[in-house]
């Protein structure tokens, strides 16, 4: 136990030191929200991917690998596609336009893209973003409490509060730069730990060549790429749901904020390879940890969650303690906390920046500048963090059977369905209008709730939508509505203006 505390103390100390260093560079709102557009490609890539993965990766996806086996590798394919499209096809145009519009946030970009004459777009987008970010952060705080409870035998609430205090402290001090710099460290810790564990565990198994046969004996569906029962409609729905998790990278504000903050397009062209390789390595390793843990810890006729906890989300800590000496366990505690805190820090800064800049400064007090703006952003960061902590405590009491995987995915899906279809259409369809963008966001937001709390409970079709999860139908609905509203109510002047903006970019 002593070794674990030493590693955690060192880890927390480094985070606080990076927060202190970043705080010395925060002079105004621009510094706090986007770090003065100073990120290099290593920091931007690691920060974007660490933010996108979260506790879902180390606790949720590993548990899913233990529960479902080989079919979970579809998630790896889906994530690779999402990250690849975002970095290879969207990032450069988005960077060019945000620089042209001098945008500080994704919502700033939208207001300039549509030449907004009212504040409706800002209000709708900032409100939707704040609600789902609150849910997403709450899921991460929930995972923090679970991590401390599992690794250190702490009380759940105490662990959640300690993790919350640490991450809120360096975010409040250093803003976006603190989040990005710590993300770089946390991403590196995640990458090393996730790659190391399945490799060492594999070679420590006395008869590693029998893993496939052993899994087949436990449950034939574990080694079937379509899952238990093979190729059928239910499993196809589940596979589509897993593959389309990567849709969340196609415009989610917490990821695209890194494209605004990166120094240049040249840095994007370098960073895209880092981002794709990082995603492949960490996702493949996470699923493999779950698969190996299922082989090691369960026996025929015994379900994974009966041995490895709800959703099998204890498989990583169990495999770590099975494979490594105590001092290495402390490193993996830091890895789990890295996944959680990298996401919480980024989301806190983004939400606080959106409320302060997109709502208060742009609508209420346009003369807010400099140190006053940064100070207000810090205050809102504290308030938002406290609200997320309270929500996570409520959820832990109301829904004790929740799994980290699906709690996080609900928040991720809500952000993705609200913003990603609209960002895609905004970037690549010159006819897309502001009215259609607002309709698309409202549809994505609403369908996330309707799918989760209504359609999934319906007889007949409900189980298929449960397997599919909330993102695919919500994303598709938002995309269709955005298209239809544009066709019904076009805006020729806006189309001409955006074509001119794109033409000016080509001329550079």
SVG drawing of the C-alpha trace seen along z (x, -y; Angstrom):
<svg xmlns="http://www.w3.org/2000/svg" viewBox="-44 -48 51 74">
<polyline fill="none" stroke="black" stroke-width="0.4" points="0.0,0.0 2.9,-2.4 4.2,-2.1 0.8,-3.0 0.6,-6.2 4.2,-7.2 3.3,-6.9 0.0,-8.8 1.7,-11.6 4.4,-12.0 1.8,-12.0 -0.4,-14.6 2.6,-16.7 3.6,-16.8 0.1,-17.8 0.0,-20.7 3.4,-21.9 2.3,-22.0 -0.8,-23.9 1.4,-26.4 3.7,-26.9 0.6,-27.3 -0.9,-29.9 2.0,-32.2 1.1,-32.4 -2.6,-33.2 -3.1,-37.0 -6.5,-37.1 -9.4,-35.1 -7.6,-34.0 -4.8,-32.5 -7.3,-30.8 -9.5,-29.3 -7.1,-28.4 -3.6,-28.9 -2.8,-31.7 -2.9,-29.2 0.5,-27.9 0.2,-24.1 2.7,-22.0 1.6,-18.8 2.7,-16.4 0.8,-18.2 -2.3,-18.8 -2.5,-15.2 -2.0,-13.6 -4.4,-16.2 -7.1,-15.6 -7.0,-11.9 -6.6,-11.7 -9.6,-14.0 -11.6,-11.9 -10.8,-8.6 -11.3,-9.2 -12.2,-6.6 -14.3,-4.9 -11.1,-3.5 -9.3,-2.1 -12.3,-0.9 -15.2,-0.8 -13.7,0.6 -11.5,3.1 -14.6,4.3 -16.5,4.5 -13.7,6.6 -14.0,9.0 -17.8,9.2 -18.0,9.6 -14.6,10.8 -13.4,10.4 -16.5,8.5 -15.3,5.5 -12.5,5.0 -15.1,3.3 -14.7,0.4 -11.1,0.1 -12.0,-0.1 -14.7,-2.7 -12.5,-4.9 -9.7,-4.7 -12.2,-5.8 -13.5,-8.7 -10.1,-10.0 -8.7,-9.6 -11.6,-11.5 -11.4,-14.3 -7.6,-14.8 -7.1,-14.0 -10.2,-15.6 -11.7,-18.1 -8.9,-19.6 -7.2,-21.7 -10.3,-23.4 -11.5,-24.0 -8.2,-25.6 -8.1,-27.8 -11.6,-29.1 -11.2,-29.6 -8.0,-31.6 -9.8,-33.6 -12.8,-34.3 -10.4,-34.9 -12.6,-32.4 -11.8,-31.5 -14.3,-28.7 -16.3,-26.3 -19.4,-28.4 -17.4,-31.5 -16.7,-29.7 -20.4,-28.9 -21.5,-32.5 -19.0,-33.7 -19.7,-30.9 -23.4,-31.8 -22.9,-35.6 -25.3,-35.4 -27.4,-38.5 -29.1,-37.3 -27.9,-35.3 -30.1,-32.3 -27.3,-30.1 -25.0,-31.0 -27.6,-30.4 -28.8,-27.0 -25.3,-25.7 -23.8,-26.9 -26.8,-25.5 -26.7,-22.1 -23.0,-21.9 -23.1,-22.8 -25.8,-20.2 -24.0,-17.3 -20.6,-18.4 -22.0,-18.4 -23.1,-14.8 -19.8,-13.8 -17.7,-15.4 -20.0,-13.7 -19.3,-10.4 -15.6,-11.0 -15.8,-12.0 -17.9,-8.9 -15.1,-6.9 -12.5,-8.6 -14.4,-7.5 -14.6,-4.0 -10.9,-3.9 -9.9,-5.0 -12.4,-2.6 -11.0,0.4 -7.3,-0.4 -6.9,-1.9 -10.0,-0.7 -11.1,-4.3 -14.7,-5.3 -16.2,-6.1 -17.2,-9.6 -13.8,-10.5 -12.1,-9.3 -14.4,-11.3 -13.9,-14.5 -10.0,-14.1 -9.8,-13.6 -12.2,-16.5 -10.1,-18.8 -6.8,-18.0 -8.1,-18.4 -10.2,-21.5 -7.1,-23.1 -4.8,-23.0 -7.6,-23.9 -8.5,-27.0 -4.9,-28.0 -3.7,-27.3 -6.8,-27.0 -6.4,-25.5 -2.6,-25.3 -2.7,-23.4 -5.2,-21.0 -3.2,-20.5 0.2,-20.1 -1.2,-17.6 -3.0,-15.8 0.4,-15.2 1.7,-13.6 -1.5,-11.7 -1.7,-10.5 1.9,-9.2 1.2,-7.4 -2.0,-5.8 -0.2,-4.7 2.7,-3.1 0.6,-1.3 -2.0,0.0 0.6,1.4 2.7,2.9 0.0,4.8 -1.4,7.1 2.1,7.9 3.5,8.9 0.3,10.7 0.3,12.7 3.9,13.9 3.2,14.6 0.4,17.1 1.9,20.6 0.3,21.8 -0.5,18.7 -1.1,20.7 -4.3,22.1 -5.9,18.7 -8.1,19.0 -9.3,22.5 -9.7,21.5 -12.0,18.6 -14.0,20.8 -14.5,23.3 -15.7,20.5 -18.2,19.2 -17.9,19.7 -19.2,16.2 -16.1,14.7 -14.0,15.6 -16.7,14.8 -16.3,11.4 -20.1,11.0 -20.5,12.0 -22.5,14.7 -25.0,16.2 -23.0,15.2 -24.3,13.1 -27.9,12.0 -29.8,8.7 -29.2,8.1 -25.5,8.6 -25.3,6.5 -27.0,3.7 -24.5,4.0 -21.6,4.0 -22.9,0.9 -23.2,-0.8 -19.6,0.0 -18.2,-1.1 -20.0,-4.4 -18.6,-5.4 -16.0,-7.1 -18.6,-9.6 -17.9,-11.6 -14.6,-12.8 -16.2,-14.4 -16.8,-17.8 -17.1,-17.4 -16.0,-20.8 -13.6,-19.3 -11.6,-17.7 -11.9,-20.5 -10.8,-23.1 -7.3,-21.5 -7.5,-22.4 -8.2,-26.0 -5.3,-26.1 -2.7,-24.4 0.0,-26.7 -0.5,-26.0 -1.7,-23.7 1.8,-22.2 1.5,-21.1 -1.9,-19.4 -0.2,-17.6 2.3,-16.1 -0.1,-15.6 -2.6,-13.5 -0.2,-10.6 0.4,-10.8 -3.3,-10.9 -4.2,-7.9 -1.3,-5.7 -2.1,-6.7 -5.8,-5.6 -4.9,-2.3 -2.4,-1.4 -4.5,-2.3 -7.8,-1.0 -6.4,2.3 -4.5,2.7 -7.6,1.9 -9.7,4.6 -6.9,7.1 -6.6,6.5 -10.3,7.3 -10.0,10.5 -7.0,11.7 -8.7,10.9 -11.7,13.0 -9.4,15.9 -7.5,15.6 -10.2,14.9 -13.4,16.7 -14.4,20.3 -16.9,22.1 -20.5,21.2 -19.5,18.1 -20.3,14.7 -17.6,12.0 -19.5,9.5 -19.9,12.0 -16.1,12.1 -14.9,8.8 -17.6,6.4 -20.5,4.6 -19.7,4.4 -16.5,6.3 -14.9,2.9 -12.5,4.3 -10.7,6.4 -7.8,3.9 -7.0,3.5 -7.4,7.3 -5.0,8.1 -2.5,5.5 -2.3,7.0 -2.1,10.5 0.8,9.5 2.9,6.8 4.6,6.1 2.9,3.6 5.0,0.6 3.8,1.1 0.2,1.1 0.7,-2.5 1.7,-3.4 -1.6,-1.9 -3.6,-3.9 -1.9,-6.9 -2.9,-5.7 -6.5,-5.3 -6.6,-8.7 -4.8,-10.1 -7.6,-8.9 -10.2,-10.5 -8.4,-13.8 -7.4,-14.5 -11.0,-14.6 -12.3,-16.4 -9.7,-19.2 -10.4,-19.8 -14.2,-19.7 -14.1,-22.1 -12.1,-24.7 -14.2,-24.3 -17.5,-24.7 -16.3,-27.6 -14.9,-29.3 -18.2,-28.8 -20.3,-30.2 -18.0,-33.2 -17.1,-34.0 -19.9,-32.7 -22.8,-33.8 -21.6,-36.4 -19.0,-38.3 -20.7,-38.2 -24.2,-38.8 -24.2,-40.5 -20.9,-42.4 -19.0,-42.9 -16.4,-45.1 -15.2,-42.3 -11.5,-41.8 -8.1,-40.9 -7.6,-39.8 -11.2,-40.4 -12.4,-37.9 -9.8,-35.3 -10.9,-35.8 -14.6,-35.3 -13.7,-32.2 -12.0,-30.7 -15.0,-31.4 -17.3,-29.7 -14.9,-26.8 -15.2,-26.3 -19.0,-26.5 -19.3,-24.1 -17.0,-21.6 -18.9,-21.7 -22.2,-21.1 -20.7,-18.1 -19.5,-16.7 -22.9,-17.0 -24.5,-15.3 -22.1,-12.4 -23.0,-11.8 -26.7,-11.8 -26.2,-9.3 -24.2,-7.0 -27.1,-6.8 -29.9,-6.7 -28.3,-4.2 -26.0,-1.9 -26.0,0.6 -24.7,-1.8 -21.5,-1.0 -18.8,-3.5 -18.9,-2.5 -22.5,-3.5 -22.6,-6.4 -19.7,-8.0 -21.1,-7.0 -24.4,-8.8 -22.6,-12.1 -20.3,-11.5 -23.2,-10.7 -25.1,-13.8 -22.3,-16.1 -21.6,-14.2 -25.2,-14.1 -25.7,-17.8 -22.6,-19.2 -21.0,-16.7 -23.6,-16.6 -23.9,-20.3 -20.1,-20.8 -19.8,-18.4 -22.4,-20.2 -21.0,-23.6 -17.6,-22.8 -18.4,-21.0 -21.8,-22.1 -21.9,-25.7 -25.7,-25.8 -26.1,-25.0 -27.9,-27.7 -28.0,-29.0 -31.7,-28.0 -30.8,-24.5 -27.8,-24.4 -30.1,-25.3 -32.7,-22.7 -29.9,-20.1 -28.6,-20.8 -32.0,-20.7 -32.8,-17.4 -29.5,-15.8 -30.0,-16.9 -33.6,-15.8 -33.1,-12.5 -30.3,-11.5 -32.8,-11.8 -35.7,-10.3 -33.6,-7.3 -32.1,-6.6 -35.2,-7.1 -38.1,-6.2 -37.3,-4.2 -34.9,-1.8 -37.8,-0.9 -40.3,-0.1 -41.4,3.4 -40.1,5.1 -37.6,2.4 -36.3,1.4 -33.6,4.1 -32.2,3.3 -31.9,-0.4 -30.3,0.6 -27.7,2.6 -27.3,-0.2 -27.0,-2.8 -28.0,-6.4 -25.4,-8.0 -26.2,-6.5 -30.0,-7.3 -29.5,-10.7 -26.6,-11.6 -28.5,-10.5 -31.7,-12.3 -29.7,-15.6 -28.0,-15.1 -31.3,-14.6 -33.1,-17.5 -30.2,-19.8 -30.4,-18.8 -34.1,-19.2 -34.3,-22.6 -31.6,-23.9 -33.5,-22.6 -36.9,-24.1 -35.5,-27.4 -32.3,-28.2 -30.2,-31.4 -28.5,-32.4 -26.7,-35.4 -25.1,-33.2 -24.1,-30.6 -22.4,-33.2 -20.6,-34.6 -19.3,-31.2 -18.2,-30.3 -16.2,-33.6 -14.6,-32.6 -13.5,-29.3 -12.2,-30.8 -10.1,-33.3 -8.6,-30.3 -7.5,-28.6 -5.9,-31.8 -3.5,-31.9"/>
</svg>
